[in-house]
Amino acid sequence: MKVVFYHELPASEGVSLRDVLLGKVPSSGGLGRIYVSTQIAHFGVQVVVLHHLASSEKIEQVEGVTAVRVGTADEVITFIKTLERSDVAVLNFFDGVAGLIAACASARCHKLLWAGCNPPSDWCDWLDGQQLDRIVCVSQAAARQYRFQRNFNRVDHIYSSLSTGQALPDPENPVPGRVAFLGALREEKGFQHVLTAWPLVRKAFPEATLDVHGSIRLHFPRSEVGQTGVLTPQFERRYLDPIVTEAGGDWNRLGIRFTFPQAKPALLQQLAKTWVGVVNPNLRGSIETYCLSAVEMQACGCPCIGAGVGGLLETIADKQSGYHLKTQKPSELAGRILEVLRDPGLRARLSAGAVAHSAALASTAREAKDWIRLMGDVVEGRLVVHPPSMLRDVIAASGILRMIRMAVRRVKSVQI
């Protein structure tokens, strides 16, 4: 069996796939996930990664993976159509992937969609063994969104592991008062809620500091940035400026430090020194399907606070490795941060729980074995076995959701 991963891999200019796979450059969770390809190769599977990173060689060997730089989508399609029936193509979910799936429908190989973000429900109609064989989500919560759809027995999940080949730092000696946010700096990742809550933290705990590990450019490498160098000018005006006005426009006087994106080893060292961390607090709108940032924090012994919805229900163990937020009130987020800052004993218990909870999630060997198991199931024609549900089975068998979608499309076409 040969497995071919195709990843759009948005990255800054000058970044090569070798740098990404070796953890030498800053990367978002979506970009870092491709690291597992090297671990799959270590188990003896032939692995090819198709990518568009211009700073890479046309064809090179990296950690057992054959990396092939392609130009156009036609090159990707042509490559996939050369694969045999026993081979597997894994397409990362991105804006243009629907057209790619349609173009590769006639390919003989098995086709999987790796869904870091959940695609529309009607894509389950494509799970016919011709267009797609599997949708692979990144958490049980993400997969369950399709539980009433046809072909739910072709929807699976695999937790993403820690995307670095480096040893984890010692979680001892965290800096008292040090708080960190980790993630792409945009509304979809909820950083605005952290800024809104921060004045409440500082008022009650004046020595608290906030390290901001991230940038809008983790998701949009060519995005315009403002004075911080990591936020868009619009985000700064809407969320940062109001809280720093009383500090003379200087966020440093509020203990806020924008660290700029760092390569994984340096980032993990910083997280190990952090007293308590925050990841996406969004309870509505854009919620996490998984959140690799939460796994990274906890693996370094840093208790983690995040929204009590979606994939974070699985990546954070409430009251054991951190806290789930139940409301969007700034006072709740500030209160949870202060609770950990003020109690070294609580922090020590949560830190130990964070390391224990993240151990299985962080393991790249575990993720690689999960992929090998899943691909073997696909090649052998085995479907996903979900816990039984009479209601789900009746709704899925009736096709009522599909009929509703078709009716909505007809109404929209008449309106147009």
C-alpha positions as CSV (number, residue, x, y, z in Angstrom):
1,M,0.0,0.0,0.0
2,K,1.2,3.5,-0.9
3,V,-0.4,6.5,0.7
4,V,-0.3,10.0,-0.9
5,F,-1.0,13.0,1.2
6,Y,-2.0,16.2,-0.6
7,H,-1.9,19.3,1.6
8,E,-2.3,22.9,0.4
9,L,0.2,23.9,3.1
10,P,-0.2,27.7,3.4
11,A,3.1,29.0,4.6
12,S,5.3,32.1,4.5
13,E,7.7,32.6,1.6
14,G,11.0,30.8,2.0
15,V,9.5,27.9,3.9
16,S,10.3,24.4,2.6
17,L,8.5,21.2,3.3
18,R,11.7,19.9,5.0
19,D,11.5,22.8,7.5
20,V,7.9,22.0,8.2
21,L,8.4,18.3,8.7
22,L,11.4,18.9,11.0
23,G,9.5,21.5,13.1
24,K,12.0,24.3,12.2
25,V,9.4,26.9,11.4
26,P,6.3,28.3,13.1
27,S,3.1,26.5,12.0
28,S,-0.6,26.4,12.7
29,G,-2.3,23.1,13.7
30,G,-3.5,22.6,10.1
31,L,0.1,23.0,8.7
32,G,1.7,21.0,11.5
33,R,-0.6,18.0,11.1
34,I,1.3,16.8,8.0
35,Y,4.1,15.8,10.4
36,V,2.4,12.5,11.0
37,S,3.4,11.4,7.4
38,T,7.0,10.9,8.7
39,Q,5.8,8.7,11.5
40,I,3.6,6.6,9.1
41,A,6.7,6.1,6.9
42,H,8.7,4.9,10.0
43,F,6.3,2.0,10.2
44,G,7.3,0.8,6.8
45,V,4.5,2.4,4.7
46,Q,5.4,4.1,1.4
47,V,4.4,7.7,1.9
48,V,4.4,10.6,-0.7
49,V,3.5,14.2,0.2
50,L,2.3,16.5,-2.6
51,H,2.7,20.1,-1.9
52,H,3.2,23.6,-3.4
53,L,6.1,25.0,-1.2
54,A,8.3,26.8,-3.8
55,S,11.4,26.7,-1.6
56,S,11.5,22.9,-1.7
57,E,13.3,20.7,-4.1
58,K,11.1,19.2,-6.9
59,I,11.5,15.7,-5.4
60,E,13.3,15.0,-2.1
61,Q,13.4,12.5,0.7
62,V,12.6,13.8,4.2
63,E,12.5,11.5,7.2
64,G,11.4,8.6,5.0
65,V,8.8,10.6,3.1
66,T,9.0,11.3,-0.6
67,A,8.1,14.9,-1.0
68,V,7.0,16.0,-4.5
69,R,6.5,19.7,-5.3
70,V,3.6,20.3,-7.7
71,G,2.5,23.4,-9.5
72,T,-1.1,23.3,-10.7
73,A,-4.1,21.3,-9.5
74,D,-3.9,19.4,-12.8
75,E,-0.5,17.9,-11.6
76,V,-2.1,16.7,-8.4
77,I,-5.0,15.1,-10.3
78,T,-2.6,13.4,-12.8
79,F,-0.5,12.0,-9.9
80,I,-3.5,10.7,-8.1
81,K,-4.8,9.0,-11.2
82,T,-1.6,7.0,-11.5
83,L,-2.3,5.3,-8.2
84,E,-3.4,1.6,-7.9
85,R,-6.6,0.2,-6.3
86,S,-4.6,-0.8,-3.2
87,D,-3.3,2.8,-2.7
88,V,-4.8,5.6,-0.7
89,A,-5.0,9.3,-1.4
90,V,-5.6,11.6,1.5
91,L,-6.8,15.1,0.5
92,N,-6.6,17.8,3.2
93,F,-9.8,19.9,3.5
94,F,-9.4,23.4,2.0
95,D,-11.5,25.9,0.0
96,G,-10.9,24.3,-3.4
97,V,-11.0,20.6,-2.4
98,A,-14.5,20.0,-3.7
99,G,-13.4,20.5,-7.3
100,L,-10.4,18.3,-6.7
101,I,-12.6,15.5,-5.4
102,A,-14.8,15.7,-8.4
103,A,-11.8,15.6,-10.8
104,C,-10.3,12.6,-9.1
105,A,-13.6,10.6,-9.0
106,S,-12.4,8.3,-11.8
107,A,-9.1,7.5,-10.0
108,R,-8.7,3.8,-9.0
109,C,-7.3,4.5,-5.6
110,H,-9.2,4.9,-2.4
111,K,-9.8,8.6,-1.5
112,L,-10.0,10.1,2.0
113,L,-10.9,13.6,3.0
114,W,-8.9,14.8,6.1
115,A,-11.2,17.3,7.6
116,G,-9.5,19.7,10.1
117,C,-12.6,21.8,9.6
118,N,-16.0,20.1,9.0
119,P,-17.2,20.2,5.4
120,P,-20.9,20.7,4.7
121,S,-23.2,17.8,5.7
122,D,-24.3,17.0,2.2
123,W,-20.7,15.9,1.4
124,C,-21.7,12.7,3.0
125,D,-23.6,12.0,-0.2
126,W,-20.1,11.7,-1.9
127,L,-19.2,8.8,0.4
128,D,-20.1,6.2,-2.2
129,G,-16.7,4.4,-2.5
130,Q,-16.2,6.2,-5.8
131,Q,-15.9,9.9,-5.1
132,L,-14.8,9.4,-1.5
133,D,-14.2,6.4,0.8
134,R,-13.9,8.2,4.1
135,I,-14.2,11.6,5.8
136,V,-11.6,11.6,8.6
137,C,-12.5,14.2,11.3
138,V,-10.1,15.3,14.0
139,S,-12.4,14.5,17.0
140,Q,-15.4,12.5,18.0
141,A,-17.4,15.7,18.4
142,A,-16.6,16.7,14.8
143,A,-17.5,13.3,13.5
144,R,-20.8,13.2,15.4
145,Q,-22.1,16.2,13.5
146,Y,-22.7,13.8,10.6
147,R,-24.5,11.1,12.8
148,F,-27.9,11.6,11.1
149,Q,-26.5,11.6,7.5
150,R,-26.4,8.9,5.0
151,N,-23.1,7.0,4.9
152,F,-22.2,7.9,8.6
153,N,-20.5,4.5,8.6
154,R,-17.9,6.0,6.3
155,V,-17.1,8.9,8.8
156,D,-14.2,8.3,11.2
157,H,-12.0,10.4,13.4
158,I,-8.3,10.5,14.3
159,Y,-6.8,12.8,16.9
160,S,-3.9,14.9,15.7
161,S,-0.7,14.4,17.6
162,L,2.1,16.8,18.7
163,S,3.7,18.0,15.5
164,T,7.4,18.0,16.5
165,G,10.2,15.5,16.6
166,Q,11.7,17.2,19.6
167,A,11.7,15.9,23.1
168,L,9.2,17.7,25.3
169,P,10.7,20.2,27.8
170,D,10.6,19.6,31.6
171,P,7.4,21.2,32.9
172,E,9.1,22.2,36.2
173,N,9.6,25.8,37.4
174,P,6.8,27.7,35.7
175,V,6.9,31.5,36.2
176,P,4.3,32.7,38.7
177,G,1.8,35.1,37.1
178,R,2.6,34.1,33.6
179,V,-0.4,33.6,31.4
180,A,-0.3,32.7,27.7
181,F,-2.7,32.5,24.7
182,L,-1.8,30.2,21.9
183,G,-3.4,30.2,18.5
184,A,-3.9,32.2,15.3
185,L,-4.9,35.8,16.2
186,R,-8.3,36.2,14.7
187,E,-11.9,36.3,15.9
188,E,-12.4,32.7,14.8
189,K,-9.9,31.7,17.5
190,G,-11.5,33.9,20.2
191,F,-8.5,36.1,21.1
192,Q,-10.8,39.1,21.4
193,H,-12.4,37.4,24.5
194,V,-8.9,37.1,26.1
195,L,-8.2,40.9,25.6
196,T,-11.6,41.8,27.0
197,A,-11.0,39.7,30.2
198,W,-7.4,40.8,30.6
199,P,-8.1,44.1,32.5
200,L,-10.1,42.2,35.1
201,V,-7.1,39.8,35.6
202,R,-4.6,42.7,36.0
203,K,-6.9,44.6,38.4
204,A,-7.0,41.6,40.7
205,F,-3.4,40.4,40.1
206,P,-1.3,43.3,38.9
207,E,1.9,41.3,38.4
208,A,0.2,39.0,35.9
209,T,1.7,39.0,32.4
210,L,0.1,37.7,29.1
211,D,2.4,36.1,26.5
212,V,0.6,36.0,23.1
213,H,2.0,33.2,21.0
214,G,0.5,33.5,17.5
215,S,-0.2,35.6,14.5
216,I,-2.8,36.2,11.9
217,R,-0.2,35.1,9.4
218,L,-0.3,31.5,10.8
219,H,-3.5,31.2,8.8
220,F,-3.0,34.0,6.2
221,P,0.7,34.4,5.5
222,R,0.3,37.5,3.4
223,S,-2.1,39.3,5.7
224,E,-1.6,42.9,6.5
225,V,-0.5,43.5,10.2
226,G,-0.6,46.6,12.4
227,Q,1.7,47.9,15.1
228,T,1.8,44.7,17.0
229,G,3.2,42.9,14.0
230,V,0.8,39.9,14.5
231,L,-2.7,41.4,14.5
232,T,-4.5,43.0,11.6
233,P,-5.0,46.8,11.9
234,Q,-8.8,46.2,12.1
235,F,-8.4,43.8,15.0
236,E,-6.1,46.2,16.8
237,R,-8.5,49.1,16.5
238,R,-11.6,47.0,17.5
239,Y,-10.2,45.0,20.4
240,L,-6.7,46.0,21.5
241,D,-6.9,49.8,21.4
242,P,-9.9,50.1,23.8
243,I,-8.1,48.3,26.6
244,V,-4.7,50.0,26.2
245,T,-6.0,53.6,26.0
246,E,-5.8,54.0,29.7
247,A,-2.2,52.7,29.6
248,G,-1.2,55.5,27.2
249,G,-1.5,53.2,24.2
250,D,1.3,50.9,25.4
251,W,0.2,47.3,25.8
252,N,3.5,46.5,27.6
253,R,2.2,48.5,30.6
254,L,-0.6,46.0,30.8
255,G,1.9,43.1,30.8
256,I,1.0,42.0,27.3
257,R,3.8,40.7,25.2
258,F,3.4,39.6,21.6
259,T,6.1,37.0,21.1
260,F,5.8,36.5,17.3
261,P,5.5,32.9,16.0
262,Q,8.3,30.6,17.0
263,A,9.5,27.2,15.8
264,K,8.1,24.3,17.8
265,P,11.1,23.7,20.2
266,A,11.3,27.3,21.3
267,L,7.5,27.6,21.6
268,L,7.3,24.4,23.8
269,Q,10.0,25.8,26.0
270,Q,8.0,28.9,26.6
271,L,4.8,26.9,27.3
272,A,6.6,24.8,29.9
273,K,7.4,28.1,31.8
274,T,3.8,29.3,31.6
275,W,1.6,29.2,34.8
276,V,-1.7,28.9,33.0
277,G,-2.7,29.0,29.3
278,V,-5.8,29.9,27.2
279,V,-6.9,28.6,23.9
280,N,-10.0,29.4,21.8
281,P,-12.8,30.6,24.2
282,N,-15.4,30.8,21.5
283,L,-18.7,29.2,22.6
284,R,-20.6,30.3,19.5
285,G,-19.7,30.8,15.8
286,S,-16.3,29.4,15.1
287,I,-15.6,26.6,17.6
288,E,-12.8,24.1,17.7
289,T,-13.1,20.8,16.0
290,Y,-10.0,19.7,18.0
291,C,-7.4,22.3,19.0
292,L,-3.8,21.1,18.7
293,S,-2.8,24.2,20.7
294,A,-4.5,22.7,23.8
295,V,-2.6,19.5,23.4
296,E,0.7,21.4,23.0
297,M,0.1,23.4,26.2
298,Q,-0.9,20.4,28.3
299,A,1.9,18.2,27.1
300,C,4.3,20.9,28.5
301,G,2.5,20.8,31.9
302,C,0.6,24.0,31.4
303,P,-3.1,23.9,32.6
304,C,-5.4,24.9,29.8
305,I,-8.6,27.0,29.7
306,G,-10.9,26.8,26.6
307,A,-14.5,26.8,25.6
308,G,-16.6,23.9,26.8
309,V,-17.8,23.0,23.3
310,G,-16.7,21.0,20.3
311,G,-13.4,19.2,20.2
312,L,-12.2,21.0,23.4
313,L,-14.5,18.8,25.4
314,E,-12.1,16.0,24.4
315,T,-8.7,17.8,24.3
316,I,-9.2,19.4,27.8
317,A,-10.3,17.4,30.8
318,D,-12.5,19.8,32.8
319,K,-11.2,20.4,36.3
320,Q,-8.4,17.8,35.8
321,S,-6.1,19.3,33.1
322,G,-7.7,22.8,33.0
323,Y,-11.2,24.3,32.7
324,H,-14.1,24.4,30.2
325,L,-15.7,27.8,30.0
326,K,-19.5,27.6,30.3
327,T,-20.3,31.3,29.3
328,Q,-18.8,34.0,27.2
329,K,-18.7,36.4,30.1
330,P,-15.3,38.1,30.5
331,S,-15.6,37.6,34.3
332,E,-15.7,33.8,33.9
333,L,-12.5,33.6,31.9
334,A,-10.8,36.1,34.2
335,G,-12.0,34.2,37.2
336,R,-10.6,30.9,36.0
337,I,-7.3,32.4,35.2
338,L,-7.1,34.1,38.6
339,E,-8.1,30.8,40.3
340,V,-5.0,29.1,39.0
341,L,-2.7,32.1,39.4
342,R,-3.6,32.4,43.1
343,D,-3.3,28.7,44.1
344,P,0.1,27.0,43.5
345,G,-1.3,23.7,44.8
346,L,-4.2,23.8,42.3
347,R,-1.8,24.7,39.6
348,A,0.4,21.7,40.5
349,R,-2.6,19.3,40.4
350,L,-3.8,20.6,37.1
351,S,-0.3,20.5,35.6
352,A,0.1,16.8,36.5
353,G,-3.4,16.2,35.1
354,A,-2.5,18.1,31.9
355,V,0.5,15.9,31.2
356,A,-1.4,12.7,31.9
357,H,-4.4,13.7,29.8
358,S,-2.4,14.8,26.8
359,A,-0.1,11.8,26.8
360,A,-2.2,9.7,24.4
361,L,-3.3,12.6,22.3
362,A,0.3,13.9,21.8
363,S,1.8,10.6,20.7
364,T,2.7,10.6,17.0
365,A,3.2,6.8,17.2
366,R,-0.4,6.4,18.3
367,E,-1.7,8.7,15.5
368,A,0.4,6.9,12.8
369,K,-1.0,3.5,14.0
370,D,-4.5,5.0,13.8
371,W,-3.9,6.1,10.2
372,I,-2.5,2.7,9.2
373,R,-5.5,0.9,10.9
374,L,-8.0,3.2,9.1
375,M,-6.4,2.9,5.7
376,G,-6.3,-0.8,6.1
377,D,-10.0,-0.8,6.9
378,V,-10.7,1.2,3.8
379,V,-8.6,-1.0,1.5
380,E,-10.3,-4.1,2.9
381,G,-13.8,-2.6,2.6
382,R,-14.5,-2.5,6.3
383,L,-17.0,0.3,7.4
384,V,-16.8,2.3,10.6
385,V,-18.8,0.8,13.5
386,H,-20.4,3.5,15.6
387,P,-22.4,2.9,18.9
388,P,-26.0,1.9,18.0
389,S,-28.7,4.5,17.8
390,M,-32.2,3.7,16.7
391,L,-33.1,7.3,16.1
392,R,-30.0,7.9,14.0
393,D,-30.6,4.8,11.9
394,V,-34.2,5.7,11.2
395,I,-33.4,9.3,10.2
396,A,-30.4,8.3,8.1
397,A,-32.4,5.5,6.3
398,S,-35.3,7.8,5.6
399,G,-33.2,10.2,3.7
400,I,-35.2,13.1,5.1
401,L,-32.2,15.3,5.6
402,R,-31.2,14.8,2.0
403,M,-34.7,15.7,0.8
404,I,-34.7,18.9,2.9
405,R,-31.4,19.9,1.4
406,M,-32.6,19.3,-2.1
407,A,-35.8,21.3,-1.4
408,V,-33.8,24.2,0.0
409,R,-31.6,24.2,-3.2
410,R,-34.7,24.3,-5.4
411,V,-36.1,27.3,-3.4
412,K,-32.8,29.1,-3.8
413,S,-32.6,28.4,-7.5
414,V,-36.2,29.8,-8.0
415,Q,-35.3,32.9,-6.0
416,I,-32.3,33.5,-8.2
